[in-house]
Amino acid sequence: MADDLIARDDVRNVVRERYGAAARLVLEGRRAASCCSEGTCCEAPSGADPITSDLYSDVQASEIPDEALLASLGCGNPTALASLAPGEVVLDLGSGGGIDVLLSARRVGTSGFVYGLDMTDEMLAVAERNRAEAGVENVRFLKGHIEQIPLPDASVDVIISNCVINLSADKDSVLAEAYRVLKPGGRLAVSDIVWRREPPQEVRRSAELWAGCIAGALLESEYRAKLAAAGFAEIEIVPTRVYTAADAKAVTGADAAPELDGALMSAFVRARRPAD
């Protein structure tokens, strides 16, 4: 399995450094790229990254601070697809600068609540600053790992996540924890990177490409199997963007190998914890 090809601590350390550096750029008022070559984190012009560009509407952008957009390193827009309802409790796994938390908080209203979970101090600082600027009160940001969610059993209605589950080297634990904290009948509604066919092994073994959302992505069949093994039902994986070889080169710095053409996609992943 993909999770076994590289040391978990190596992945976590590289991811923490990459996204901490991205947050530091945002704190300086600059847009960070999600995936940069040679292990660095660099400033990216708006719309340059084929994974992160054009995910939020102008209306949604108007609802949140500019820094929340600058810090957005996702691959989709889970808040637009999760059908959030007033009064629901939502958890965002890997909440970064808080864009999806703040958008969710507006959708669940003052009778609802949203948690954002992130392991990176710099991103948590960006998120808290964005929360204060937005004047949103029904939000709490938590420090921790998505493999060990610091919330009680059956405490949330909806779990969202934006291009983060692929970053974990222990996805079985992530999905088991997600199942644990969801209420019976609760739903998982995440955007993620998914392989449509098996990538080259050298891609799988690169810690830098794990941090860049590429190497750690699951095959669609693996994703379905892991969700089912965790206990989820009503599993659905819907492509939202399919990437060309040129897109792969843009986000990894690698040559646009023909075998990567159409092999990778952003997808919306839905599943539900069965009701008791």
Residue, then its C-alpha position, 0 to 999 in steps of 0.5 A: m500500500a502507498d502508506d507503507l512506502i515511506a516513513r510516517d515521521d518523514v512525511r509529517n515533518v516535511v508536510r509541517e515544514r512546507y505548510g509552515a513556510a506557506a503560512r509565513l508567506v501569508l503572514e507577510g501578505r504574499r500568496a503561497a504555492s501549494c507545491c514547489s520544486e526542490g523542497t522549498c515553499c515559494e510565492a505563487p502568482s494568483g491562478a498559477d497552480p492548476i490544483t489550487s486556482d479558481l476554487y471559490s466563487d466571487v461571492q464566497a471570496s467576499e465573505i472571508p478575509d483576503e488572507a484566508l484566500l492567500a492561505s488556501l492550498g486546497c484542491g476543491n471547495p468542500t463547503a460548496l458540496a457538503s450541503l451544510a445546514p443551520g445548526e450542524v457541527v462541522l469539523d475541518l481536517g487540516s484547516g490551514g488558514g481557515i477558509d473552509v472553516l469560516l465559510s462553513a460557520r456562515r452556513v451552519g449559522t449561530s446555532g451551529f459550530v465549526y472546529g478546525l484541526d491543524m498541526t502547524d502553529e503558523m497556519l493556526a496563527v493565520a487561521e485565528r487572525n482570519r477568524a478575528e478579522a471576520g468576526v466569526e464566533n462559532v468557530r474553534f481552532l484545535k492543534g493536533h493530528i488528523e490521525q488522533i482527532p481531539l474530540p469526543d466520540a459521535s460529536v460532529d455532524v459533518i467532516i470536511s477536508n480540502c486536499v489534506i487526507n492525501l498528506s497523511a501516511d496513516k490514512d487508515s487511522v484518519l478514516a477510523e478517527a473520522y468515523r469515530v467522531l461522526k454522529p450516527g448518520g453523519r457524513l464525510a464530504v472531502s475534496d482530495i487528490v486521487w490517482r486514477r491509475e498507479p503512479p511510478q514507484e519513484v513518485r510514491r517514495s518521494a517525501e517532497l511529493w507527499a508534501g506536494c499532495i501528489a505521492g500520498a494520494l490513494l488510488e480510487s479503488e484504495y480510497r473506496a476500500k479504506l472507507a469501507a474498512a473504516g465502516f463507511a457506507e454510501i461511498e461516492i468519488v466524483p472527479t472535479r478536475v483531471y490533470t494533464a502531464a503539463d499540470a503535473k509538471a507545473v506542480t512538481g517541477a518534474d518532466a511531463a511524463p506521458e504516464l502522468d497524463g490523466a492519471l491524477m484527479s481532484a475529486f469530491v469524496r462522499a461517505r456516511r456513517p450508518a445510522d444506528 
